[in-house]
Amino acid sequence: MDILTFIVAPMVLSLLSGALAFIIVLVDSLVNNYPDFTIDINNGRKKLTAKGGSSLLVTLSSQGIFIPSACGGKASCGACKVKIESDVGVILPTELPYLSEEEKKDNIRLACQIKLKNNIRLSIPEDLLYVKQFDATVESITDLTYDIKQIKLKLLSPDSIDFKAGQYVQLIIPPYGQIPEKTQRAYSMSNTPSDNQHAELLIRLVPGGLLTTYVHKFMQVNEKVVFTGPFGDFFLRDTKAEMICVAGGSGMAPIKSIIYDMYEKKNFDRSIWYFFGAKSARDLFYLDELKELERLMPSFHFIPALSNPDPADNWKGETGLITNILDKYLKTVIKASSPKEAYLCGSPGMIDATVKVLNVNGIASEKIYYDKFA
């Protein structure tokens, strides 16, 4: 390579890069200069006017309509499903993993993957029209284990939140460090509905998790926060069936809310079997509280189990995978003849394995309710 080529080549590349960047900016400004469009929700129940160009999820949120989205609009949870009543184009590859064949035929789409380019008509559950955004302060941060924190959020007066035990909210955090934009994730409330001035969340640190990293390393007491909610259909059904509850880790949150709500309401008619799985003793929490609840609530039975206890734990309780412990109790302890329904919260793998055990033991899938981590 001669000296002239050495000098000129970088200059040409720089000019080409600059020209390409200018063209991209120019095209973006022309193509994405969308006009205002109309969003018709539930056959005229609510009509919005919004600027085009953003995702339907973001656009609705900016107008005070909050669609569930455990991943914050990254197309990795499939929670933001809406029924589209007008033409918005073909289903995108990013949507396909989350839509059943029946949902595709019924024009169900992911709101985070639909870009507002025309007037649009859609249907959503009526209760989503009443979901609100709340301002709160961080009242307390408590270490429950080495990787789970209990975050207690105090709503700014005179606001209050009306929710069913087992439902969740979407916590929104500000940009921080190298994260240039707001992040939101879904977390179940662990407090009971009677405490409508707070949202208590159990947040486990996920390596690389944007929101969990912020909560565990940067969040401070008295900090101002924002969340939306309540969301979800994971709540206690009004039956007399025996309850089989299974959770692990921060999946404790909605189960705790449901069981303590039953205690407050003196709902002692139903037997409750709560199986909580952990790896070792350092992953357990609320043991004393739940053992005390057993004493106060004779219909409640708490069965913690460790899959791999450390010898130093001196563990005297159940040992093994929580699904194996559940299977053993269903076969030898819990009456097979009693009607049952199950409430599960945890990872997809744990939920799927637990459902299989429940099915084998005669509990039909339609009687199994679960909150599966995204």
C-alpha positions in Angstrom: 0.0 0.0 0.0 1.6 3.4 -1.0 1.4 6.5 1.1 -1.3 8.1 -1.1 -3.6 5.2 -0.7 -2.9 5.1 3.0 -4.0 8.8 3.3 -6.9 8.8 0.8 -8.7 5.6 1.7 -9.7 6.6 5.2 -10.8 10.0 3.9 -13.1 8.4 1.3 -14.5 6.0 3.9 -15.2 8.9 6.2 -17.0 10.8 3.4 -19.0 7.8 2.5 -20.0 7.1 6.1 -21.0 10.7 6.6 -23.1 10.7 3.4 -24.8 7.5 4.5 -25.6 8.8 7.9 -27.1 12.0 6.3 -29.2 9.9 4.0 -30.5 7.7 6.9 -31.4 10.8 8.9 -33.1 12.4 5.9 -35.1 9.3 5.1 -36.1 8.7 8.7 -37.3 12.3 9.0 -39.4 11.9 5.8 -40.6 8.4 6.1 -41.4 8.6 9.9 -43.0 12.0 9.8 -46.4 10.3 10.6 -49.6 12.3 11.0 -52.0 11.9 13.9 -54.1 8.7 13.9 -57.2 7.5 15.8 -57.2 4.6 18.2 -60.6 3.1 18.8 -60.8 0.9 21.8 -63.6 -1.6 22.5 -66.0 -0.4 19.8 -65.8 3.3 20.7 -65.7 2.8 24.5 -62.6 5.0 24.4 -61.1 6.9 21.4 -57.6 8.4 21.4 -55.7 10.6 19.0 -52.0 10.0 18.8 -48.9 10.7 16.7 -47.9 7.7 14.6 -44.5 6.1 14.5 -44.3 4.5 18.0 -45.3 1.1 19.0 -49.0 0.6 20.0 -47.8 -0.4 23.5 -45.8 2.9 24.0 -48.5 5.0 22.4 -51.3 3.6 24.6 -49.1 4.1 27.7 -48.5 7.7 26.8 -52.3 8.2 26.7 -52.9 6.5 30.1 -53.8 3.1 28.8 -51.4 0.6 30.4 -51.2 -2.9 28.7 -49.4 -5.6 30.7 -45.8 -6.1 29.6 -43.5 -8.1 31.8 -40.5 -7.3 29.6 -41.1 -3.7 29.0 -41.8 -4.0 25.3 -38.9 -6.1 24.2 -41.0 -8.9 22.7 -39.6 -11.4 25.1 -42.6 -12.1 27.4 -45.7 -12.2 25.1 -47.9 -10.5 27.8 -49.0 -7.4 25.8 -51.7 -9.2 23.7 -54.5 -7.2 22.2 -57.3 -8.1 19.7 -56.9 -6.1 16.5 -60.1 -5.2 14.7 -58.5 -3.5 11.7 -55.6 -4.2 9.2 -52.2 -3.6 10.7 -50.2 -5.9 8.4 -48.9 -9.5 8.7 -47.8 -11.1 12.0 -44.2 -10.4 12.6 -41.6 -13.2 13.3 -41.0 -11.7 16.7 -44.7 -12.4 17.6 -45.0 -15.9 16.4 -43.5 -17.7 19.5 -46.1 -16.2 21.7 -49.3 -16.7 19.6 -51.3 -19.9 19.4 -53.0 -21.0 16.2 -56.3 -20.0 17.7 -55.0 -16.5 18.7 -53.6 -16.0 15.2 -57.0 -16.7 13.7 -58.6 -14.4 16.2 -56.3 -11.5 15.2 -54.5 -11.4 18.6 -51.2 -9.4 18.3 -48.5 -8.1 20.5 -48.9 -4.4 21.2 -45.2 -3.9 21.5 -44.6 -5.1 17.9 -47.4 -3.1 16.1 -46.2 0.3 14.9 -48.9 3.0 14.6 -49.1 3.9 10.9 -52.9 4.1 10.4 -56.1 4.5 12.2 -56.6 1.4 14.3 -59.4 -0.5 16.1 -58.7 -2.9 19.0 -60.3 -4.7 21.9 -58.8 -5.1 25.4 -60.2 -6.4 28.7 -62.4 -3.7 30.2 -60.5 -3.7 33.5 -57.4 -2.4 31.7 -59.2 0.9 31.1 -59.0 1.4 34.9 -55.3 0.6 35.4 -53.5 3.6 36.8 -50.0 5.1 37.1 -48.9 5.6 40.7 -46.3 7.9 42.2 -44.6 6.5 45.3 -41.5 6.7 47.5 -39.3 3.8 48.6 -40.3 3.4 52.2 -37.9 0.5 53.0 -35.5 -2.0 51.4 -35.0 -5.2 53.3 -32.5 -8.1 52.4 -34.5 -11.3 52.6 -31.7 -13.5 51.2 -28.4 -12.8 49.5 -30.2 -12.2 46.2 -33.8 -11.2 47.1 -34.8 -7.8 48.4 -38.2 -6.8 49.8 -39.0 -3.3 48.4 -41.9 -1.5 50.1 -43.3 1.4 48.1 -45.5 4.0 49.8 -48.1 5.7 47.6 -48.1 9.5 47.7 -51.2 10.6 49.6 -54.1 10.6 49.0 -53.7 7.9 46.4 -54.5 4.2 47.1 -54.4 1.1 45.0 -57.4 -1.3 44.7 -56.2 -4.8 43.8 -56.8 -8.5 44.2 -54.3 -10.6 46.2 -52.0 -12.2 43.6 -52.0 -9.4 41.1 -48.9 -7.5 39.9 -47.7 -4.1 39.0 -45.1 -2.8 36.5 -42.3 -0.9 38.2 -40.6 1.8 36.1 -37.0 2.9 36.8 -35.2 5.9 35.4 -32.1 5.8 33.1 -28.9 5.0 35.0 -25.2 4.3 34.2 -25.0 3.1 30.6 -28.7 2.5 30.4 -30.1 5.5 28.4 -33.8 4.9 28.8 -36.5 4.0 31.3 -36.9 0.3 32.1 -40.1 -1.4 33.3 -40.7 -4.9 34.6 -43.6 -6.8 36.2 -43.5 -7.8 39.9 -46.3 -9.4 42.0 -47.4 -7.6 45.1 -46.7 -9.5 48.4 -48.8 -7.3 50.6 -52.5 -7.8 51.1 -55.3 -5.6 49.5 -56.2 -4.2 52.9 -52.9 -2.4 52.8 -53.9 -0.2 49.9 -51.3 2.5 50.7 -48.3 0.3 49.7 -47.0 -2.0 47.0 -44.6 -4.5 48.5 -42.4 -6.3 46.0 -39.9 -9.2 46.2 -37.2 -8.6 43.7 -34.5 -11.2 43.0 -31.2 -10.1 41.5 -30.9 -11.5 37.9 -27.4 -11.3 36.5 -27.5 -8.7 33.8 -31.0 -7.7 34.6 -31.5 -4.0 34.0 -34.2 -3.4 36.6 -33.0 -5.9 39.2 -29.5 -4.5 39.0 -30.8 -1.0 39.6 -32.9 -2.1 42.6 -30.1 -4.1 44.2 -27.2 -1.6 43.6 -28.7 1.9 43.2 -32.2 2.2 44.7 -32.3 4.2 47.9 -34.8 4.7 50.7 -37.0 7.8 50.1 -36.4 7.7 46.4 -39.3 8.6 44.1 -40.6 5.8 41.9 -43.4 5.2 39.4 -45.4 2.0 38.8 -48.6 1.1 36.9 -51.2 -1.5 37.8 -52.8 -3.6 39.0 -52.6 -6.3 36.3 -53.2 -10.0 36.1 -55.7 -12.8 36.5 -53.7 -14.8 39.1 -56.0 -14.5 42.1 -58.0 -16.8 44.4 -61.1 -18.4 42.9 -64.2 -18.4 45.0 -64.6 -22.1 45.6 -64.3 -24.5 48.5 -61.6 -26.7 46.8 -58.5 -27.6 48.7 -55.6 -25.4 47.6 -52.2 -26.7 46.4 -49.7 -23.8 46.3 -46.2 -24.2 44.9 -43.6 -21.5 44.6 -39.8 -20.8 44.7 -37.7 -17.8 45.3 -39.5 -14.5 44.6 -42.5 -16.5 43.5 -43.3 -16.3 47.2 -44.9 -12.8 46.6 -48.4 -13.6 45.1 -48.8 -16.7 47.2 -48.0 -14.8 50.4 -50.5 -12.1 49.4 -53.3 -14.6 48.7 -52.8 -16.7 51.9 -52.5 -13.7 54.3 -55.5 -12.1 52.6 -57.4 -15.3 53.5 -56.2 -15.1 57.0 -57.3 -11.5 57.4 -60.7 -12.4 56.1 -60.9 -15.4 58.4 -61.4 -17.7 55.3 -60.5 -20.9 57.2 -62.9 -23.2 55.4 -60.3 -24.4 52.8 -57.2 -26.5 53.4 -54.1 -24.9 52.1 -50.9 -26.8 51.3 -48.0 -24.5 50.5 -44.9 -26.2 49.0 -41.9 -23.8 48.8 -38.8 -25.0 47.0 -35.2 -23.7 47.5 -31.7 -25.0 46.9 -30.2 -24.5 50.3 -31.0 -22.8 53.6 -29.7 -19.5 52.5 -32.4 -19.4 49.9 -35.2 -19.6 52.5 -37.0 -16.6 54.0 -40.2 -15.8 55.9 -39.9 -19.2 57.7 -40.8 -17.9 61.1 -43.7 -15.9 59.8 -45.2 -18.8 57.9 -44.7 -21.2 60.8 -46.5 -18.8 63.0 -49.3 -18.5 60.5 -49.6 -22.3 60.6 -50.2 -22.0 64.4 -52.8 -19.3 63.9 -54.5 -20.8 60.9 -55.1 -24.6 61.3 -56.2 -25.0 57.7 -52.8 -23.9 56.5 -49.8 -26.3 56.0 -46.4 -25.0 55.0 -43.8 -27.4 53.5 -40.4 -25.9 52.6 -38.0 -28.2 50.9 -34.3 -28.0 49.9 -33.1 -29.7 46.8 -29.4 -29.5 47.7 -28.8 -28.5 51.3 -25.4 -27.8 52.6 -24.2 -30.1 55.4 -23.7 -27.0 57.5 -27.4 -26.2 57.1 -28.3 -29.0 59.5 -31.6 -29.2 57.6 -34.3 -31.4 59.2 -37.1 -30.7 56.7 -38.0 -32.2 53.4 -35.2 -32.8 50.9 -35.4 -33.1 47.2 -37.0 -31.3 44.2 -40.2 -29.6 45.2 -42.1 -31.5 42.5 -41.0 -34.8 44.0 -42.1 -33.6 47.5 -45.4 -32.5 46.0 -45.9 -35.8 44.4 -45.2 -37.7 47.6 -47.7 -35.6 49.6 -50.4 -35.9 47.0 -50.0 -39.7 47.1 -49.6 -40.3 50.8 -50.7 -37.3 52.9 -53.4 -35.2 51.1 -56.8 -36.8 50.6 -57.1 -37.9 47.0 -60.9 -37.7 47.1 -61.1 -34.0 48.0 -61.6 -31.5 45.1 -58.5 -29.5 44.5 -57.2 -26.5 42.6 -53.6 -25.3 42.4 -51.8 -21.9 42.5 -48.2 -21.8 41.2 -45.6 -19.1 40.8 -42.1 -19.6 39.5 -39.9 -20.2 36.4 -41.4 -21.7 33.3 -39.5 -24.9 33.9 -40.8 -25.2 37.5 -44.4 -24.4 36.4 -44.4 -27.0 33.6 -42.9 -29.7 35.8 -45.4 -29.0 38.5 -48.4 -29.1 36.2 -47.3 -32.5 35.0 -47.2 -33.8 38.6 -50.6 -32.3 39.4 -52.1 -33.8 36.2 -50.8 -37.2 37.1 -52.4 -36.9 40.5 -55.8 -36.1 39.1 -55.9 -32.3 39.1 -57.1 -31.0 35.7 -55.3 -28.3 33.9 -58.3 -26.0 34.0 -58.0 -26.1 37.8 -54.4 -25.0 37.8 -53.6 -21.3 37.9 -50.1 -19.9 37.6 -48.0 -16.8 37.4 -45.0 -17.8 35.1 -41.9 -15.6 35.3 -41.0 -13.9 32.0 
